[in-house]
Amino acid sequence: MESREKEISPANWKEKLFTVIFEADTRAGKTFDIFLLILILISITLVMIESVPSLLEEYNSYLYKAEWVITILFTIEYVLRLLIVKKPWKYMISFYGVIDLLSILPTYISLFIPQSQFLILIRALRLMRVFRIFKLSRFIRESMTILLALKASARRILVFLTFVILLSIVLGSLIYVLESPENESFSSIPQSVYWAIVTITTVGYGDISPVTPLGKLIASLIMLLGYAIIAVPTGIVTVELTKSARMQEVDVKACPSCGHSGHDPDAGYCKFCGHVL
């Protein structure tokens, strides 16, 4: 009798559902996630087809119905995820939680703002689950290494970007003084700063260009300076990547409380919410 009650107890039911929805180690969990990825790919394809006028005109009703069916399925999945984790709000503010919510909102918003359904392409971000589904822990580890390197480099890169912005303002103002009397393209300092940024970053749209000899000389120096500027943030991040290269291998096990994955293999507690794994 006790075993019978245990089988149908809500807690036991939630644990089993958690294993299917959040875990990719079991056959049921992997099957569920692969099915989810197929739905995501179908949804993205439908949105792309909707952007083609001729196809939209011919298959509009079918596309509309199919999108609503997929959205309802995603909504049910999202609600179930909130129901089975112990701290729903932790999952809601997590990366995957936010992406899951954003992937279903556009369809409902489109009832009031028609063009917003194209935001459904946000669902493409959910394809990142493939790393967890197929246990590509090596790729997870390397992606976390990049994230840690970017985080460690953030302050230095911010200082560097501040310097680049100030340099662009100075060079833009200088080229404005030199070019504005003879070149209508440099009609204002903001326009000239825009040109300086485009030139420093070596993008070179070509919509604005200097015509005076001195202006061309300044432009040439800025172009050469651009190559050196691009190398600086690359070097900063490369150093941090080298420091982070020895990160321990991460696990794909999901936390039963907040739904986060990416823990160390020997971790006993979730590093995001502190719950026992």
C-alpha positions as CSV (number, residue, x, y, z in Angstrom):
1,M,0.0,0.0,0.0
2,E,2.8,2.4,0.9
3,S,4.7,1.6,-2.3
4,R,1.4,2.3,-4.2
5,E,1.1,5.7,-2.6
6,K,4.7,6.5,-3.3
7,E,4.2,5.7,-7.0
8,I,1.3,8.2,-7.3
9,S,2.5,10.8,-4.9
10,P,2.9,14.4,-6.4
11,A,6.6,14.5,-5.3
12,N,7.4,11.3,-7.1
13,W,5.5,12.4,-10.2
14,K,7.4,15.7,-10.2
15,E,10.7,13.9,-9.9
16,K,9.9,11.6,-12.9
17,L,8.8,14.6,-14.9
18,F,11.9,16.5,-13.9
19,T,14.1,13.7,-15.2
20,V,12.3,13.8,-18.6
21,I,12.2,17.6,-19.0
22,F,15.5,18.7,-17.5
23,E,17.8,15.7,-17.7
24,A,19.4,14.4,-20.9
25,D,21.1,11.4,-19.3
26,T,18.0,9.2,-19.6
27,R,16.5,7.8,-22.8
28,A,13.2,9.6,-22.1
29,G,14.9,12.9,-21.4
30,K,17.0,12.7,-24.6
31,T,13.9,11.8,-26.6
32,F,12.0,14.7,-25.2
33,D,14.7,17.2,-25.9
34,I,15.3,16.0,-29.4
35,F,11.5,16.3,-30.0
36,L,11.7,19.8,-28.6
37,L,14.6,20.7,-31.0
38,I,12.6,19.4,-33.9
39,L,9.7,21.7,-32.9
40,I,12.0,24.6,-32.7
41,L,13.4,24.0,-36.1
42,I,9.9,23.6,-37.6
43,S,8.8,26.9,-35.9
44,I,11.8,28.8,-37.2
45,T,11.2,27.4,-40.7
46,L,7.6,28.5,-40.6
47,V,8.5,32.0,-39.6
48,M,11.0,32.2,-42.5
49,I,8.3,31.0,-44.9
50,E,5.9,33.7,-43.6
51,S,8.4,36.3,-44.6
52,V,8.1,35.3,-48.3
53,P,5.0,37.1,-49.6
54,S,4.0,34.6,-52.2
55,L,4.2,31.7,-49.8
56,L,2.4,33.6,-47.1
57,E,-0.5,34.4,-49.4
58,E,-0.9,30.8,-50.4
59,Y,-0.4,29.0,-47.1
60,N,-1.3,31.8,-44.6
61,S,-4.1,29.8,-42.8
62,Y,-1.9,26.7,-42.5
63,L,1.1,28.6,-41.2
64,Y,-1.1,30.5,-38.7
65,K,-2.6,27.3,-37.3
66,A,0.8,25.5,-37.2
67,E,2.4,28.4,-35.3
68,W,-0.3,28.4,-32.7
69,V,-0.1,24.7,-32.2
70,I,3.7,24.9,-31.6
71,T,3.3,27.9,-29.4
72,I,0.8,26.1,-27.2
73,L,3.1,23.1,-26.9
74,F,6.0,25.4,-25.9
75,T,3.7,27.2,-23.4
76,I,2.7,23.9,-21.8
77,E,6.4,22.9,-21.6
78,Y,7.3,26.2,-20.0
79,V,4.6,25.9,-17.4
80,L,5.6,22.4,-16.6
81,R,9.2,23.5,-16.1
82,L,8.0,26.1,-13.6
83,L,5.8,23.5,-11.8
84,I,8.5,20.9,-11.3
85,V,11.4,23.0,-10.1
86,K,11.5,23.9,-6.4
87,K,12.4,27.6,-7.0
88,P,10.5,28.6,-10.2
89,W,11.6,32.2,-10.1
90,K,15.3,31.0,-10.2
91,Y,14.5,29.2,-13.4
92,M,12.6,32.2,-14.8
93,I,15.6,34.5,-14.4
94,S,18.1,32.0,-15.7
95,F,19.4,32.2,-19.2
96,Y,17.3,29.3,-20.6
97,G,14.3,30.4,-18.6
98,V,14.4,33.9,-20.2
99,I,14.9,32.4,-23.6
100,D,12.0,29.9,-23.1
101,L,9.7,32.8,-22.1
102,L,10.8,35.0,-25.0
103,S,10.2,32.2,-27.4
104,I,6.5,32.0,-26.6
105,L,5.6,35.7,-26.0
106,P,5.8,37.0,-29.6
107,T,2.9,34.8,-30.8
108,Y,0.7,36.2,-28.1
109,I,1.9,39.7,-28.6
110,S,1.2,39.3,-32.3
111,L,-2.5,39.4,-31.5
112,F,-2.0,43.1,-30.7
113,I,1.1,43.9,-32.8
114,P,1.0,41.8,-36.0
115,Q,4.6,42.2,-37.1
116,S,5.9,41.0,-33.7
117,Q,5.6,37.3,-34.7
118,F,8.9,37.5,-36.5
119,L,10.5,37.8,-33.1
120,I,9.8,34.1,-32.8
121,L,13.2,33.6,-34.4
122,I,14.5,34.1,-30.8
123,R,13.6,30.4,-30.5
124,A,16.8,29.7,-32.4
125,L,18.7,30.4,-29.2
126,R,16.9,27.4,-27.7
127,L,19.0,25.2,-30.1
128,M,21.9,25.8,-27.7
129,R,20.3,22.9,-25.7
130,V,21.9,20.6,-28.2
131,F,25.1,20.8,-26.2
132,R,23.4,19.4,-23.2
133,I,21.3,16.8,-25.0
134,F,24.1,15.1,-26.8
135,K,26.5,15.4,-23.8
136,L,28.9,17.6,-25.7
137,S,30.6,18.5,-22.4
138,R,33.8,19.5,-24.2
139,F,32.0,22.2,-26.1
140,I,30.2,23.3,-22.9
141,R,33.6,23.5,-21.1
142,E,35.1,25.5,-23.9
143,S,32.1,27.9,-24.1
144,M,32.3,28.5,-20.4
145,T,36.1,29.2,-20.8
146,I,35.3,31.9,-23.3
147,L,32.6,33.4,-21.0
148,L,35.0,33.4,-18.1
149,A,37.7,35.1,-20.2
150,L,35.3,37.8,-21.4
151,K,34.1,38.4,-17.9
152,A,37.7,38.7,-16.6
153,S,38.6,41.1,-19.5
154,A,35.4,43.2,-19.2
155,R,37.0,46.1,-17.2
156,R,40.1,46.4,-19.4
157,I,38.0,46.2,-22.6
158,L,35.7,48.9,-21.1
159,V,38.6,51.2,-20.5
160,F,39.9,50.5,-24.0
161,L,36.5,51.2,-25.6
162,T,36.3,54.5,-23.6
163,F,39.6,55.5,-25.1
164,V,38.5,54.6,-28.6
165,I,35.3,56.6,-28.2
166,L,37.3,59.7,-27.0
167,L,39.7,59.2,-29.8
168,S,36.9,59.0,-32.3
169,I,35.4,62.3,-31.0
170,V,38.8,64.0,-31.2
171,L,39.5,62.7,-34.7
172,G,35.9,63.4,-35.9
173,S,36.2,67.0,-34.6
174,L,39.5,67.4,-36.4
175,I,38.3,66.1,-39.7
176,Y,35.2,68.3,-39.4
177,V,37.4,71.4,-39.1
178,L,39.5,70.3,-42.1
179,E,36.8,69.1,-44.4
180,S,33.6,71.0,-43.7
181,P,34.5,74.1,-45.6
182,E,35.0,72.1,-48.9
183,N,33.1,68.9,-48.3
184,E,29.3,68.9,-47.6
185,S,29.5,65.3,-46.4
186,F,31.1,66.4,-43.1
187,S,28.1,68.6,-42.3
188,S,28.4,68.3,-38.5
189,I,30.6,67.0,-35.7
190,P,28.4,63.9,-35.0
191,Q,28.5,63.1,-38.7
192,S,32.3,63.4,-38.7
193,V,32.5,61.2,-35.5
194,Y,30.5,58.6,-37.3
195,W,33.0,58.7,-40.1
196,A,35.9,58.4,-37.7
197,I,34.3,55.3,-36.0
198,V,33.6,53.6,-39.4
199,T,37.2,54.3,-40.4
200,I,38.9,53.3,-37.2
201,T,37.0,50.0,-37.1
202,T,38.1,49.4,-40.8
203,V,34.5,48.9,-41.8
204,G,34.7,51.6,-44.5
205,Y,31.1,52.0,-45.8
206,G,32.4,54.7,-48.3
207,D,29.3,56.9,-47.9
208,I,31.5,59.7,-46.5
209,S,35.1,60.4,-47.6
210,P,37.5,63.3,-47.3
211,V,38.5,65.3,-50.4
212,T,41.2,67.6,-49.1
213,P,44.9,66.5,-49.2
214,L,45.2,67.0,-45.4
215,G,41.9,65.2,-44.8
216,K,43.1,62.2,-46.8
217,L,46.4,62.2,-44.9
218,I,44.5,62.1,-41.6
219,A,42.2,59.4,-43.0
220,S,45.2,57.3,-44.0
221,L,46.7,57.5,-40.5
222,I,43.3,56.6,-38.9
223,M,43.1,53.5,-41.2
224,L,46.6,52.4,-40.1
225,L,45.7,53.1,-36.5
226,G,42.6,51.0,-36.8
227,Y,44.6,47.8,-37.3
228,A,46.5,48.4,-34.1
229,I,43.3,49.2,-32.2
230,I,41.6,45.9,-33.3
231,A,44.6,43.9,-32.0
232,V,44.4,45.3,-28.5
233,P,41.1,43.7,-27.3
234,T,42.1,40.5,-29.1
235,G,45.3,40.3,-27.1
236,I,43.4,41.0,-23.8
237,V,40.9,38.2,-24.3
238,T,43.6,35.8,-25.6
239,V,45.5,36.3,-22.3
240,E,42.4,35.5,-20.3
241,L,41.6,32.5,-22.4
242,T,45.0,31.1,-21.7
243,K,44.4,31.6,-18.0
244,S,41.0,29.9,-18.2
245,A,42.1,27.0,-20.3
246,R,42.6,24.7,-17.3
247,M,39.0,24.8,-16.2
248,Q,37.7,21.5,-14.9
249,E,35.2,19.5,-17.0
250,V,31.6,20.4,-16.3
251,D,28.7,18.1,-15.8
252,V,25.4,18.2,-17.7
253,K,23.3,17.4,-14.6
254,A,20.6,19.9,-14.0
255,C,19.8,21.4,-10.5
256,P,16.4,20.2,-9.3
257,S,15.8,23.6,-7.7
258,C,16.6,26.2,-10.4
259,G,17.2,24.0,-13.5
260,H,20.7,25.2,-14.1
261,S,23.3,22.8,-15.6
262,G,27.1,23.1,-16.0
263,H,28.3,21.9,-12.6
264,D,31.6,20.4,-11.8
265,P,31.6,16.6,-11.8
266,D,32.2,16.3,-8.1
267,A,29.9,19.1,-7.1
268,G,27.5,18.4,-4.3
269,Y,25.6,21.7,-4.4
270,C,24.4,23.9,-7.2
271,K,26.7,26.8,-7.8
272,F,23.8,29.0,-8.8
273,C,21.3,28.5,-5.9
274,G,23.1,26.3,-3.4
275,H,20.6,23.4,-3.6
276,V,21.8,19.9,-3.1
277,L,22.4,18.1,-6.4
